[in-house]
Amino acid sequence: MHRNSRIFVAGHRGLVGSAILRRLAGEGYNDLVLRTRDQLDLTDQAAVRAFFDREGIEHVILAAAKVGGILANDRFGGDFIRDNLLIQTNVIDAAWRAGVKKLLFLGSSCLYPKHAEQPLREEALLTGALEPTNKPYAVAKIAGITMCQAYRRQYGFNAICAMPSNLYGPGDHFDPEGSHALPGLIRRFHDAKLAGAPSVTLWGTGTPRREFLYVDDMADACLHLMHHYDGEDIVNVGPGEDIAIADLAHMIRGVVGYEGRIEHDLTKPDGHPRKLMDVSRLFTTGWRPKVGLEEGVRRTYDWFLEHAAPAVAPAVPVQAAE
């Protein structure tokens, strides 16, 4: 992948895609092909095939996906499995048909079995039952990985798959209803601070442990893999360290400057008990993350204050979901 390669970043307005776009532009890649959802509906097979036939794409980073936290996955599971299956099937197949040189497909740590041995090794995929709260999303993304591997074996298509840990950073979604844990906590502690709420309630016990990767580090890893990896096996991407949700909440409360209590709603689900990935396969290629968790949270909160913070305090006390 050269500076003048024609590169399609699918999902360039999302959390990961926008970070990848920043990194590519910063590195001097000058032929980036970008389409908004209005310009190209990736769930439309005919439109996607026509796009690839017309544009002469050489490399694809497939960061487009329908994503969300526990609440969104529980409420909109049908949307999650349908949209992700359509997006990835259309893009992977059209890319192969059009002669794309290399494609990077992004999975997620939540695709691993709920009770897989920790830390999660790549070989653990499909060895046990999935976490029920995100099963539709996980099944769809596992199908995408399997498709990449099958196209490599049958057609020689150079498709590689990366499995990021929980991502966060500039461009994240801070919707109280549908966001992931870390940005959701930032929003809820911020709202509680503005409202003068005496407490913020977390879903579950707070004991589940999660691994968080700053999204610009993920973008760096994507470019690293495009340059240095061509294998069939999936590759975990993360810092190799995790933190309990309760400890994360205390860290975010400190960064935000909220002084109220943290309480727990034990009637709500915890989700995966732990998701820490074995990242030795990636680390042996020479890649390491650069941004620590607390520094990443501070950067993310600064971005939130500038771009996404509500102008006024919420009218009612807020709660925080895991």
Protein Blocks (a to p, Z undefined) as FASTA:
>chain_A
ZZkbccddehilbmklmmmmmmmmmnopabdcdddfklocfklmklmmmmmmmnopabdc
dfbccdddfklmmmmmmmmmmmmmmmmmmmmmmmmmnopabdcddddfklpcfklccddd
fklgopaccdfklmmmmmmmmmmmmmmmmmmmmnopacddddddddedehiacbfklmcf
klmmmmmmmmmmmnopabdcdehjhlaccddddfklmmmmmmmmmmmgccfbdcdddehi
acdfklmmmmmmmmnopabdcdddfkbcebjfbdcddfklmmmnopacfbdfklmmmmmm
mmmmmmmpcfbdcfbdcdddZZ
